[in-house]
Amino acid sequence: MAKKLKVAVAGLVHGHVWGNVARFAKCRATEIVAASDPNKPLIEKFAKEHPEVKVFSDYRKMLDAAEPDIAMICTTNAATANVVDACAGRGIHVISEKPMASKLDDADKMLKACRKAKVHLMINWPTFWSPVVAHLVELVKNGAVGEVYQVRQHLAHEGPKEIGCSPYFYDWLYSPRLNGAGALMDFCCYGAVLCQYLQGKPKAVTGMKGTLVKDYIRVDDNALLLLKYPTAISILEASWTQVGGFPYSIIVSGTEGSLVTNDKRLHLFDRKNPGGRQIKVPRLPVWRSNPADYFVRVIREDIEMDGFVCPQISRDAQEILEAGLVAAETGKTCPLPLPRPLRK
């Protein structure tokens, strides 16, 4: 039996961290050996739930002491690049939370550092592990709806604070520096990576954002990005003010039909079924169903990643977000690729 891969957790302020830790703790091929965060209450919570794991206030000291094979990074978006650089310099493989960073320059630095060190970098998009989204992507790639002329993704809830996120999470989500934006960065990122994978890089991005309801935050609570392709226009919608549910999350429209996700269901609308029919969604194999088993396979077999989790795809999605933010702030459509220098 192969030796277990040691995992260290760098940062506990990202709300996804607890579910990710549970995944890696359950995985037979990994063991969590250390965790770090400067916030004492978070470290105490982690230590209580995982008393066998060593905890640190400083991630650099943790990396040196624990010598992990994998670092799971769940810091603020703005802090991610520095942690990735520290890991790459020590030859540690990295799994980092979505989006890749708070700005494109940092995403480029992460990519460069890991390529130079020859370590794997995976960006953890929760939608990548969704059987519904995975099957939708497969069907689109296989031509189920013909030539795609629009991808539309709507993601919304009533807001990080309102839905019960930890203050350690929403405090930095509400920071333009630490998050990069507000709902635009938090939710449009999912649509950006989906469009990048299905359609490639757009020719231009138009953006709008605003603080429409939450007068107590310094970032946008609603945003809209329009992605212009030679033969397609895609739409990314984000809201932190939506009360209640919404009937769809993703719509992919093509010359032969449309695919629509609704909760955990997938429907196909075409000329034979103008009223739509539900598509049976197969289960994902275990290795493809969660970040722990997938990343273990990537490391042990030294394979190239595909889909949203691929760092190049995630980096290009970051460029879409950057263009959308620039467009929203200037009121002008932003062409791609982005010129240099980028925003500070």
C-alpha positions as CSV (number, residue, x, y, z in Angstrom):
1,M,0.0,0.0,0.0
2,A,1.3,3.4,-1.0
3,K,2.3,5.8,1.8
4,K,-0.3,8.3,2.7
5,L,0.2,11.9,1.4
6,K,0.5,14.4,4.2
7,V,-1.8,17.4,4.0
8,A,-1.4,20.8,5.7
9,V,-4.2,23.3,5.8
10,A,-3.0,26.9,5.3
11,G,-5.8,29.3,6.3
12,L,-9.2,28.7,7.9
13,V,-11.0,31.9,6.9
14,H,-12.5,30.5,3.7
15,G,-15.9,29.0,4.5
16,H,-15.3,26.0,2.2
17,V,-12.4,24.8,4.3
18,W,-14.4,22.7,6.7
19,G,-16.0,20.6,3.9
20,N,-12.6,20.2,2.2
21,V,-10.9,19.1,5.4
22,A,-13.7,16.5,5.9
23,R,-13.0,15.2,2.3
24,F,-9.3,14.8,2.9
25,A,-9.8,13.3,6.3
26,K,-12.1,10.7,4.7
27,C,-9.7,9.9,1.9
28,R,-7.7,6.7,2.5
29,A,-4.7,8.1,0.6
30,T,-4.2,11.2,2.7
31,E,-3.8,12.3,6.3
32,I,-4.1,15.8,7.7
33,V,-1.0,16.6,9.7
34,A,-1.2,20.3,10.4
35,A,-3.3,23.5,10.1
36,S,-2.5,27.2,10.5
37,D,-4.4,30.5,10.8
38,P,-3.6,33.7,12.7
39,N,-7.1,33.8,14.2
40,K,-7.0,32.0,17.6
41,P,-10.7,31.0,17.7
42,L,-10.5,29.3,14.3
43,I,-7.4,27.4,15.4
44,E,-9.1,26.4,18.6
45,K,-12.1,25.1,16.6
46,F,-9.9,23.1,14.3
47,A,-7.9,21.6,17.3
48,K,-11.1,20.6,19.0
49,E,-12.4,18.8,15.9
50,H,-9.0,17.3,15.0
51,P,-7.1,16.9,18.3
52,E,-4.5,14.7,16.6
53,V,-3.4,17.5,14.2
54,K,-0.7,20.1,15.0
55,V,-1.8,23.7,14.8
56,F,0.1,26.9,14.0
57,S,-0.5,30.6,13.8
58,D,2.0,31.1,11.0
59,Y,1.7,29.1,7.8
60,R,5.5,29.3,7.0
61,K,6.4,27.7,10.3
62,M,3.7,25.0,9.7
63,L,5.2,24.2,6.2
64,D,8.7,23.9,7.6
65,A,7.7,21.8,10.6
66,A,5.1,19.5,9.0
67,E,6.8,19.0,5.6
68,P,3.6,18.2,3.9
69,D,3.1,16.7,0.4
70,I,0.0,18.8,-0.2
71,A,-1.0,22.3,1.1
72,M,-4.7,23.1,1.1
73,I,-5.0,26.9,0.9
74,C,-8.1,28.5,2.3
75,T,-7.0,32.1,2.9
76,T,-8.4,35.4,1.6
77,N,-8.2,35.7,-2.2
78,A,-5.5,38.4,-1.8
79,A,-3.3,36.3,0.4
80,T,-3.4,33.2,-1.8
81,A,-0.5,34.0,-4.1
82,N,2.0,34.5,-1.3
83,V,1.1,31.2,0.3
84,V,1.3,29.4,-3.1
85,D,4.8,30.9,-3.6
86,A,5.9,29.6,-0.2
87,C,4.6,26.2,-1.0
88,A,6.1,26.0,-4.4
89,G,9.5,27.0,-3.0
90,R,9.3,24.1,-0.7
91,G,8.2,21.6,-3.4
92,I,4.7,21.2,-2.0
93,H,1.7,20.5,-4.2
94,V,-1.1,23.0,-3.8
95,I,-4.9,22.9,-3.9
96,S,-6.4,26.4,-3.5
97,E,-9.9,27.6,-3.2
98,K,-11.8,29.3,-6.0
99,P,-11.4,31.9,-7.5
100,M,-7.7,31.6,-8.2
101,A,-6.9,35.0,-6.8
102,S,-8.1,38.6,-6.2
103,K,-6.4,39.9,-9.3
104,L,-4.9,38.5,-12.5
105,D,-1.3,39.5,-11.6
106,D,-1.4,37.2,-8.6
107,A,-2.9,34.3,-10.7
108,D,0.0,34.7,-13.1
109,K,2.5,34.6,-10.2
110,M,0.9,31.4,-8.8
111,L,1.0,29.7,-12.2
112,K,4.6,30.7,-12.8
113,A,5.8,29.7,-9.3
114,C,4.3,26.2,-9.5
115,R,5.5,25.6,-13.1
116,K,9.0,26.6,-12.1
117,A,8.9,24.3,-9.0
118,K,7.3,21.5,-11.0
119,V,4.5,21.1,-8.5
120,H,0.8,20.6,-9.2
121,L,-1.5,23.5,-8.6
122,M,-5.3,22.7,-8.5
123,I,-8.0,25.3,-8.1
124,N,-10.9,23.8,-6.2
125,W,-14.2,24.7,-7.9
126,P,-17.1,23.1,-6.1
127,T,-19.1,22.9,-9.4
128,F,-16.4,20.6,-10.8
129,W,-17.5,17.8,-8.4
130,S,-21.2,18.2,-9.4
131,P,-22.5,15.3,-11.5
132,V,-25.1,17.6,-13.1
133,V,-22.5,20.2,-14.2
134,A,-20.0,17.5,-15.3
135,H,-22.7,15.8,-17.4
136,L,-23.8,19.2,-18.9
137,V,-20.2,19.9,-19.9
138,E,-19.8,16.5,-21.4
139,L,-23.0,16.8,-23.5
140,V,-22.1,20.3,-24.7
141,K,-18.6,19.1,-25.7
142,N,-20.2,16.2,-27.6
143,G,-22.4,18.5,-29.6
144,A,-25.8,17.8,-27.9
145,V,-27.0,21.4,-28.4
146,G,-25.0,22.2,-31.6
147,E,-22.9,25.3,-31.9
148,V,-23.2,27.2,-28.6
149,Y,-24.2,30.9,-28.9
150,Q,-24.9,31.6,-25.3
151,V,-24.0,30.4,-21.8
152,R,-25.9,31.9,-19.0
153,Q,-25.1,31.3,-15.3
154,H,-27.1,32.8,-12.4
155,L,-25.8,32.4,-8.9
156,A,-27.4,34.1,-6.0
157,H,-28.4,34.1,-2.3
158,E,-29.4,36.7,0.3
159,G,-25.8,37.5,1.2
160,P,-22.9,35.9,3.1
161,K,-23.9,37.3,6.5
162,E,-27.6,36.6,6.0
163,I,-27.1,33.0,5.1
164,G,-25.0,32.3,8.2
165,C,-21.4,32.5,7.0
166,S,-18.8,33.0,9.7
167,P,-17.7,36.6,10.4
168,Y,-14.2,35.4,9.6
169,F,-15.4,34.6,6.1
170,Y,-17.8,37.5,5.3
171,D,-15.5,40.1,6.8
172,W,-13.0,39.6,3.9
173,L,-15.7,38.9,1.3
174,Y,-16.8,42.4,2.0
175,S,-13.3,43.9,1.5
176,P,-12.5,45.1,-2.0
177,R,-8.8,44.5,-1.4
178,L,-9.0,41.0,0.2
179,N,-11.7,39.6,-2.1
180,G,-11.1,41.7,-5.2
181,A,-14.7,42.8,-5.5
182,G,-18.0,41.6,-4.0
183,A,-20.6,39.4,-5.6
184,L,-18.8,39.9,-8.9
185,M,-15.8,38.0,-7.7
186,D,-17.6,35.5,-5.5
187,F,-20.3,34.4,-7.9
188,C,-19.4,35.5,-11.5
189,C,-16.2,33.5,-11.1
190,Y,-18.2,30.3,-11.5
191,G,-19.6,31.5,-14.8
192,A,-16.2,32.8,-16.0
193,V,-14.6,29.4,-15.6
194,L,-17.5,27.6,-17.2
195,C,-17.4,29.9,-20.2
196,Q,-13.6,29.8,-20.5
197,Y,-13.8,26.0,-20.6
198,L,-16.7,25.7,-23.0
199,Q,-16.1,28.7,-25.2
200,G,-12.6,29.9,-24.7
201,K,-11.5,33.5,-24.0
202,P,-14.0,36.1,-25.2
203,K,-13.0,39.0,-27.4
204,A,-14.4,41.6,-24.9
205,V,-16.3,41.9,-21.6
206,T,-18.8,44.4,-20.5
207,G,-19.6,44.7,-16.8
208,M,-22.0,46.4,-14.4
209,K,-21.9,46.2,-10.6
210,G,-23.5,48.0,-7.7
211,T,-24.4,48.0,-4.1
212,L,-28.1,48.0,-4.5
213,V,-29.4,46.8,-1.1
214,K,-26.6,46.3,1.5
215,D,-25.6,49.8,2.5
216,Y,-23.3,48.4,5.2
217,I,-20.8,46.8,2.8
218,R,-18.0,48.4,0.7
219,V,-18.3,46.1,-2.3
220,D,-20.9,45.3,-4.9
221,D,-23.9,43.1,-3.9
222,N,-25.1,42.6,-7.5
223,A,-23.1,42.3,-10.7
224,L,-23.6,41.4,-14.4
225,L,-20.9,40.5,-16.9
226,L,-21.5,40.2,-20.7
227,L,-18.9,38.1,-22.6
228,K,-18.7,38.8,-26.3
229,Y,-17.4,36.1,-28.7
230,P,-17.3,36.2,-32.5
231,T,-20.5,34.2,-32.6
232,A,-21.8,34.2,-29.0
233,I,-22.8,36.4,-26.2
234,S,-22.7,34.9,-22.7
235,I,-24.2,36.3,-19.5
236,L,-22.9,35.9,-15.9
237,E,-25.3,37.0,-13.1
238,A,-24.4,37.4,-9.4
239,S,-26.4,38.6,-6.5
240,W,-26.0,38.7,-2.7
241,T,-29.5,40.1,-2.3
242,Q,-31.8,37.5,-3.7
243,V,-34.5,36.3,-1.3
244,G,-35.6,32.7,-1.9
245,G,-34.8,30.3,-4.7
246,F,-34.5,30.7,-8.4
247,P,-35.6,28.2,-11.2
248,Y,-32.2,27.8,-12.9
249,S,-28.5,28.0,-12.4
250,I,-27.0,27.3,-15.9
251,I,-28.5,27.6,-19.4
252,V,-26.4,26.6,-22.4
253,S,-28.1,27.5,-25.7
254,G,-27.0,26.2,-29.0
255,T,-28.2,26.0,-32.6
256,E,-29.8,22.6,-31.9
257,G,-31.2,23.0,-28.4
258,S,-30.6,24.1,-24.8
259,L,-29.4,22.4,-21.6
260,V,-30.7,23.8,-18.3
261,T,-29.7,22.9,-14.8
262,N,-32.4,23.2,-12.1
263,D,-31.4,22.3,-8.6
264,K,-29.9,18.8,-9.0
265,R,-31.6,18.1,-12.3
266,L,-30.6,18.5,-15.9
267,H,-33.1,19.1,-18.8
268,L,-32.6,19.1,-22.5
269,F,-34.8,21.2,-24.8
270,D,-34.6,20.5,-28.5
271,R,-36.8,20.2,-31.6
272,K,-38.0,16.8,-30.7
273,N,-38.7,17.9,-27.1
274,P,-39.6,21.6,-27.2
275,G,-41.1,21.2,-23.7
276,G,-37.9,19.7,-22.5
277,R,-37.0,16.3,-21.0
278,Q,-35.1,15.4,-17.9
279,I,-31.7,13.8,-18.6
280,K,-30.5,11.0,-16.4
281,V,-27.3,12.1,-14.8
282,P,-24.7,9.3,-14.2
283,R,-22.7,9.2,-11.0
284,L,-19.1,10.3,-11.2
285,P,-16.4,7.7,-10.4
286,V,-15.1,8.1,-6.9
287,W,-11.7,9.5,-8.1
288,R,-13.6,12.3,-10.0
289,S,-16.2,13.0,-7.4
290,N,-14.2,15.0,-4.8
291,P,-11.1,17.1,-4.6
292,A,-9.1,14.7,-2.3
293,D,-9.3,11.6,-4.5
294,Y,-8.9,13.6,-7.7
295,F,-5.8,15.4,-6.5
296,V,-4.2,12.3,-5.2
297,R,-4.5,10.7,-8.6
298,V,-3.1,13.8,-10.3
299,I,0.0,13.7,-8.0
300,R,0.6,10.0,-8.0
301,E,0.1,9.5,-11.8
302,D,1.6,12.9,-12.6
303,I,-1.3,13.7,-15.0
304,E,-2.5,17.0,-16.5
305,M,-5.7,18.3,-15.1
306,D,-8.6,19.1,-17.2
307,G,-11.7,21.3,-16.8
308,F,-12.3,24.0,-14.3
309,V,-9.6,22.8,-11.8
310,C,-6.8,23.2,-14.4
311,P,-4.7,26.2,-13.3
312,Q,-4.5,27.6,-16.9
313,I,-8.3,27.5,-17.3
314,S,-8.7,29.1,-13.9
315,R,-6.1,31.8,-14.7
316,D,-7.9,32.6,-18.0
317,A,-11.2,32.8,-16.0
318,Q,-9.4,35.3,-13.7
319,E,-8.7,37.5,-16.8
320,I,-12.4,37.5,-17.6
321,L,-13.2,38.6,-14.1
322,E,-10.5,41.3,-14.2
323,A,-11.9,42.6,-17.5
324,G,-15.4,42.6,-16.1
325,L,-14.3,44.6,-13.1
326,V,-12.4,47.1,-15.2
327,A,-15.4,47.5,-17.5
328,A,-17.8,47.9,-14.5
329,E,-15.5,50.6,-13.0
330,T,-14.9,52.5,-16.2
331,G,-18.2,52.1,-17.9
332,K,-16.4,50.9,-21.0
333,T,-16.3,47.5,-22.7
334,C,-12.9,45.9,-22.0
335,P,-11.2,44.0,-24.8
336,L,-9.2,40.9,-24.3
337,P,-6.4,40.0,-23.9
338,L,-5.9,42.7,-21.2
339,P,-3.2,45.3,-21.7
340,R,-0.4,45.7,-19.2
341,P,0.0,47.1,-16.7
342,L,-3.1,45.9,-15.0
343,R,-5.0,47.5,-12.1
344,K,-3.1,47.7,-8.8
